[in-house]
């Protein structure tokens, strides 16, 4: 039973990282109503930007993290402005938008691989010597504490933004019906652009933190996206708070699910949970039937 505290810690760490991706994905999905697969590549953009700034420019950890977040936000806005907005104006279907996002994901991963090669890299040089925090018999590094803190802060920030500001009310209006929102005078293109910037910045932050914890490689965004999308669906697609809840449920299910079996079964457990929710509660825990 001594392993239980460490399993809990591992579940919280995994859930926190999934939560950052799931919340940012749900924020974008809530405003646009399509599965933006390119969202995952923005995590890789954040991680590699931080690596470049720290390794080539010799910047400090805060500067590298800030640079990763900013560049990810810019790239995300570029996708919205150059790819998705023109398609929306042409009344493209969600399937067309999905395929376009898959193309953007593939292209961006290829560009990253060309610029940095496919070699696995670590950002540990930015964090320096990382201490550990003891929680009973479980341990977590300071970077992992930062991942948990980031997930909680993003959740609180999302709640304040969506429920306490006029921008949040506009986002909810666009999410409910974009055409009606236009009729009542909301600049939907501007609202969606800002949502893309915020969501992309959070995805970039997730990539930087994942790089500090384990490392980076060009396809890291796709694996993070898969877990983030599963968490988003489990919690309630389009619900930022549901994404947070689903991420921690997924993190605990994965880590306790491999208690007596090989860790290679983690992905199988995640997809089994996804299938169960799609069959019996497709709207997720906090989602609403449509």
Secondary structure, DSSP 8 states (H G I E B T S, - for coil): -THHHHHHHHHHHHHHHHHHHHHHHHHHHHHH-S--GGGTHHHHHHHHHHHHHHHTS---HHHHHHHHHHHHHHHHHHHIIIIIHHHHHTT--HHHHHHHHHHHHHHHHHHHHHHH-S--B--HHHH-S--EEEETTEEEEHHHHHHHHHHHHHHHHHHHHHHHSHHHHHHHHHHH-HHHHHHTT--HHHHHHHHHHHHHHHHHHHHHHHHHHT-B-TTHHHHHHHHHHHHHHHH-TT-HHHHHHHHHHHHHHHHHHTSSS-GGGHHHHHHHHHHHHHHH-TT-SS----
